[in-house]
Amino acid sequence: MPAESALRDALLAVELARLAGWSAPDLSDVFYLALLYHIGCTGAVAAQSRLGAGDDVNVRRWMSEVDYADRPQLMRIAMTKLVSKWGPANWAPGMAALATAGRDLPEALANTAEAAARLSQRLGASPRVTASLSHAYGRWDGQVFTLLPNGEGLSATARLVHLVHVAQIYHQMGGAEAADDVVRHRSGTEFDPELARLWLQNSHELLRNVVLDSVWEQALNIEPEPHRRVGPGHLDDICSALADFVDLASPFTSGHSAGVARLVEAAALSAGLDTDDVATVRRAGQVHDLGMVSVPNRIWITRRPLNPSEWERVRLHAYHSQRILSLATPLRSFASIAGLHHERLDGSGYHRGLSASAVPLTARLLAVAEVYHSMSEQRAWRPALSPKDATRQLREEVAANRLDARAVDAVLQAAGQPRKAGRSGQWPAGLTDREVEVLRAITRGLGNKQIARDLHVSPATVHTHVIHLYGKISVNTRAGATLYAFEHDLTEPGEPVKDRPNG
């Protein structure tokens, strides 16, 4: 999306809701719903990546605001904006993805909506905003998203924010007339006709009041009272939600950020850091990869060596992590540490290329924890390394003066500590051992047929297990199931643990 799109959505949505005569609580819901509208977007990466030959970012740019009930428009945009970027090697899988785009992309948006609802709850959104996010992409006519209600049954705030978001994006692409055209054309089908009428009567005045440059201050000034604040005690919940938001983007990073955070926290305690520094480095571990969402998925899943342009995108993800976090005052204490997680003592790291004197012990610990945990995970270009091989490589990095010896010792000591077992000997939500196996396979991005092969059962049996576990954990999509696994620490093999009180 163009920069500050969510802020523009929030600004316009509040003004349109005021014109509709909505109450103060409704205005508040509209504002925060607009800001959180895309918080589940990483749940759609897999489907978008297939259609974009690995470039999920480009698919989001061009396909997010199409009319999914208008197949000719869907095909026209795909052929003009996406196919030309596939390359010869991607034609066959690209055409296969295009043939199922009418089904896969709505499913991807359903994943986005459910992930957004779960993450928003953890971030501190109100129950009404969380419920509205489940309807975020619903249509007035009930087409495409058939599991959602239609018409007046859809959340009113979701109807308004959805209309404003689509109109606002068209406005940025083609001006006020383009925004009006899309609202007029989709009135009564995708959009609530009454809200469409209100937009068309007032759009030029609304859009004229939105500055062309940054709307940051303008959007903050319009935030309805009472402002929702995050206290210090809620920071860990915020960071945990952001960690899962990032890790949802790829099966190769399933549970990665949470795992790095646990490892670096234990290493910091082993190294004798004080309580504040331990909390800082734990939170930095949770959010260190936030900038990864700026990098097309094809770069993370490629099996060949990266070219210079791709490497530059990778190097910048640490910069983006730091910049995003630095915008919020409560997060700045660990933003700088998160931004240093790929620095090396000899200056060969990125994104800043700092040398030893500029890298504090907290950042050195995070760098080692990130390396060790990544080596223990499978990647597209290599299998997971054994603890012995990972330890050997860390020692080699110390010998080459790239990693800190004290940090390596602390991380290896922490990595050798067994995870604490739960007390009840039961999986959460009454899941069976087999259902947990299926759930873990879902978090790795496997389809039902692949899960069936791996577990030596029929696809029909896997389908039954999926239906049962979805019902037990109250989710409807793979993104929702994956987030549940993250939230309950079910991504790694281990013993049953006691169901968590917030689950």
C-alpha positions, 0 to 999 in steps of 0.5 A: 500500500502507499505510505500512510494509507491506513492513516488516510483511511482512518481520517476519511472514515471518521469524517464519513461516519460523522456525516452519517451521524454516528455516535462517539463510540462508533467514531472510535471504532471506525478510527481503530478499525481503519488502522488495524484493517491490514494487521492480518495481511501476512496470513495471505502471503502464501496465496499472493505469492503463488499468483505473483511468482513469489512477489506477494508485495506486487499482488497486494498492490494490484489485487487487494481492491479488485471486485472479486465478483467481477472475473473479467476485471480480475483477469484483466488486472492479473494479465496487465500487472502481474503476468509480465513480471513472472519470467519464463520459469514461472509461467506454468505455476503462475497460470495454474495460480491464475486459474484458481485466483477467483477462489484463492484470493478470497480465501487469502482475504478470509485468512487476513480477516481472521488473523487480524481479529486475533491479533487486534485482540492481543494488541488491545483493540476493543471487542467491537473492533475485533468483531468488525475485523472478522467482517472486514472484506465482507460484501453487501450482496453476500457474494464471494465471502459466503461464510459472512452475513450480508447486507445489514448483517455485516458490521456497520463499521466494517462496511464503512471502513471497507468502502473508504479504504477502496475509494481512498486507494483509487483516489491515490491512483486516479484522483477523486473521479476514480474514487467516485467511479469505483464507489458508484459502480460497486454500490449495492453489490460490494458496498452498502448503497446508503454509505455509497450515496453518502460518499458520492454526495460528500467525496470531493469535500472529504478528499479536499481536506486530506493533504497530499503529503503526510497525514500523520499529524492530521490523523492523530489530531482526529483520533476520537476520545478517549484515546486507547493507550498501551501501558508498560504492562501490556508491552509484552503482549504487543511485542508477542502479537507483532512477533506472530504477525511476522512469523505468519508470513512464511512456514520457514519462520513459523514460531521463529521470533518467539523462539529467538525471544525465549533463547535471548532472554535465557542467554541474557539471564545467563550473562548476568544482565539486569532485569531491565536489559533482560526485558529489553532484549526479550522484546527486541527478539520478538520484534526484530524481524518486523521489517521482513514484511517489506521484502517479497516472499520470493526472496525468502524462498529462493534456493539459488544465491541472491543477486545484489538487488535481492541482497539489498532488499534483505539488508534493509529489513533490519533498517525497516524493523528499527524505523517502524518501532522507533515511531512509537515512544514506548518501543524505542528502547528496544528498537535500536537493539532490534535494528542491530540483530545482523551486525557483526563485530568486524563491521561485516554485518548489516544494515549499518555495518557497525564495528564492535565498539558500537554494538552493545552486549544486548545486541550481541546476544540478540545477534547470536540467538538469531543466528543459532535459532535460524540455523536450527530451522529449515530454510528453502535453500538448506535443511535445519542444522543439528545442534552440533553443526550449529555450535561448530559454526558459532565457534567459527564465527567467534574465531573470525571475530564476527560474533562475541565469545561471551554472547555465544557461550551464553546462548549455547548454555541457554540452548542446552536448557530443556523446555519446562513441561506443562502440568496437566499432560493435556493439549489445549482445547482438548486437542488429540495427539494426532490433531496437534500433528496436523496443526503443526503441519498446517503451520509449516504451510503443508496442504492436506495431501502433503499432510496425508503423505507425511502422516501415512493416512488418507486426505479424507482423514486429514480433512476430518482432523482439520474440521475437528481441530478448527472447531475445538480451537474456534478458527475458520482458516489456516491463518487462524489455526497457525496463530493459535499454534503460535499463541499456545507454543505448539509449533515445536515437538514437545510434551502436552502443556496446560491450556493457557488462561487467555486461550 
